[in-house]
């Protein structure tokens, strides 16, 4: 009599463990992502003349400009300092997010 393909009794043990690991990792990622979104990251440029704060969602929430940075004859310098500070704060948020996700995914034991 010919045997039918498939598994009796559901998923084999390794696949079941893999599914549990993936679900656990997904929960951890969701929790950590929420934590990251609520954090704030601050960066300065121009020796502290410009300070930018962004959230983990990469939204600018605060921008402080020192009165000393206001030079009507050099507006481009101020613009550059703002761009540098905002981009640095965003990079901080991205780096922390990437590091956290690498840490979570390193715990996943995927057989290849």
N, C-alpha and C positions, 0 to 999 in steps of 0.2 A: 504494500500500500504506500502511496506517495505521501511524503511529509509536507505539510503546509508551512509556508514561511511565517515569520513573525515571532513575537515573544509571548510566552504564556505568563500571565500574572503582571503585566505592565512593563515599565521601564527596567532595564538592567540596573544594577547597583551603581555603577560608575555614572551613568546618565542621570540617575536620580540625584546623586550627590552633586553633579555639575549644575543641575537645575536649582538645587537649594543654594549653592554658592552664588549663582547668578542673581537669584532673588535677594539674598542677603546683601550682595554688592550693590544692587539697585537701591535698596532701602538706605544703605550707608551713603551712597552718592546723593540721594535726594535730601537727606538730613544735612550733609556737609554743604551742599549747594545752597540750601536755605541760610545756613550760618554765614557762608561767604557773601551772599547777597546783602546781608544786614551789616557787614563790616564796612569800615571806612578806611581809605588809604590816602595819605597826604604826602605830597612832594613839594619841594621848593626849587626855585631857580633864581639866577641873578643874585647869588649870595643871600638869599632869603627875601629878596624884594618882592617876589611873587610866590604865593602858596596856593596850591590847588588841592581840593579834597574830592574824591570820587567814592561811590559805593561799589560793592562787589558786582552790582549790575552795570557798572561802568557809566554811571550817571554823575555828572558834575554837580556837587551839592554846595560847594563853598569855593569862593575865589577871593583871596586877599591880596591887595596890591599896596605896597608901601608908598606913601606920598613921595619918597625920594626917587621912586622909579618913574615918576611922571615928568617926562621931559618933552615938551611940545615940539622940540626940534628933532626928536628921535623916537617917533611913535613906533617905528618898525622894531626897535629893540624891545620895547614893552610887549609888542605882539609876539615876538619870538620867545620871550621869557614865559609868557602865558602858555604858548604851545608846548614848550619844553616841560613845564610843571604839570600840565594836564596829561600829557603823554606818559610821563614818568609815573604818575599816580595810577594810570590805567595799566601800565606794565606791571606794577606791583600787584595789582589785583589779579591780573592774568597769570603771573608767575605763581602766586599762592594757590590759585585754582588748579593750575596744571600739576603742581607738586602734590596737592591733596588727591587728585584723581589718579596720579601714578601710584600713590601709596595704597589706595583702595584696590586698584586693578592688579597690583602685584600679588595680592592675596588670593587671586583666582588661579586655581590649578587646572589649566586646560591641557589635556593630553593631545599631542600632535604626532 
